Amino acid sequence: MLDRLVRWEQARAQGRSPSPEDLCGDCPDRADELRRLIGKLGRIGWLDRPLEDATGPGEERNETMPRDTDLPRTLADRYRLDALIGVGGFGRVYRAVDTWLDRPVAVKIPKADRLVGAEEVDQCRMEAKKVARLRHPNIVPVHDVGRDGASCFIVSEWIDGRNLAERMEQGRLPLDDAVRIVAEVADALGHAHAHGYVHRDIKPANILIDGGGRAYLTDFGIAVVEEELLKDVRVAGTLPYMAPEQLDEALGPADHRADIHALGVVLFELLTGRRPFESRSPLELRERILAGEFPPPRSIEPALPEGLDRICQRCLARRPDDRYADAGALAGDLRTLVRAS
C-alpha cells in the first residue's frame, strides 16, 4: 500500500489527482484503505493544507527570497540563515544554524520573487520526502522540512567542504581520487535506483566533497520515481550531462541509465579536463549528444589505463542497453581497476 501512497503523492506534486480506484485498479478491494491513508496524510501534513490557510490572522506572508542584506535571518524561530552558498534551478541554499540543537545545517528555499504557489509548496515537500526515504552514507540526509510565512524550506545536513565543480576549477584531481569519487557517487545512485528513484541532474555541482574527501550526492529537486518518469516527457536536467534519450523520446524511455550516462560525463571530465560533448551553441550541443560521438578518453590522455577508458565509454554509450544496467556494477568495476593498478 505504501507504494500506491507514494504514487499518489508524486501525482499530486505534478498537479494531478488520481482517485484511489485509479491507483488500486489491480486490487479494487483496497481502494477504501488507500482513501483512509490519503485522508490521514492530509490531516497530519501541514504542507498539504491550502496555501491560503498557512498564515493566521494578522500574520504577514514572506513574499521574497531572503536577500544577502537581510542576513542573518531566522526561519520558523529555529534556523538562522547566515550566508547564501548556492543557487540552483529550484532554489537557493544557505549555510545556517539550527539554534535548537546548536549545529550547522544547510537550508534550501524555493526560488521565487512572489508568493509561493501551492504547486511549489508541494514540490518542496516532495523533494524532502524523496531524500528522507534514502539512507546512504553518500547521500546528503534531510533533517527537517518547514514553512516560514508563504515559503517552505528544506533542512539537510551541513557538509563541510565544497562541490566537485568548485574543486575542478582548481585543477585536475589525482586519478585515484577521481575514480574513488565517481565510485562513491555510483554507490549512492545504486541505492537510489534500487528504491525506484532517478536523479536526472547528475553533475559536478550536485556532488559535494567533505574535508576527508568523501563524496555526497545532493539536490534531488527533479528526481522522480522511475515509474512516473516513464510517463513524463518533459526535458529535465542540465544539457551537457543529459543522455540522448532525454532529448529525443524516440530513442526510448529515459530511466535510471540516464543517470549512468550523466555520471559518465562527470568521469570523462575528471579524466580529461573537458566534457565529451562540447559546443558554443546549445542546439549544436544537443545534436552532438544525440549523435553520441565523442573522442575516447585515451585519445586525449594516452596515459589513462585502457580499462578506465572502456568503463567511461560504456557509461557514455548512445544506446541505454549498451551502458551499465546497474550503478553498483559500475562502482565495482572502478574499484577493481584501482586495486589492480
Helices and strands as residue ranges (DSSP letters): H 2-13, H 20-23, G 28-30, H 31-44, G 46-48, G 51-53, G 68-70, E 73-75, E 79-87, E 91-98, E 103-110, H 118-132, E 142-148, E 151-157, E 161-163, H 164-169, H 175-194, E 197-198, G 204-206, E 207-210, E 215-217, E 224-225, H 226-229, G 239-241, H 244-247, G 249-251, H 257-272, H 282-291, H 297-300, H 306-315, G 320-322, H 327-340
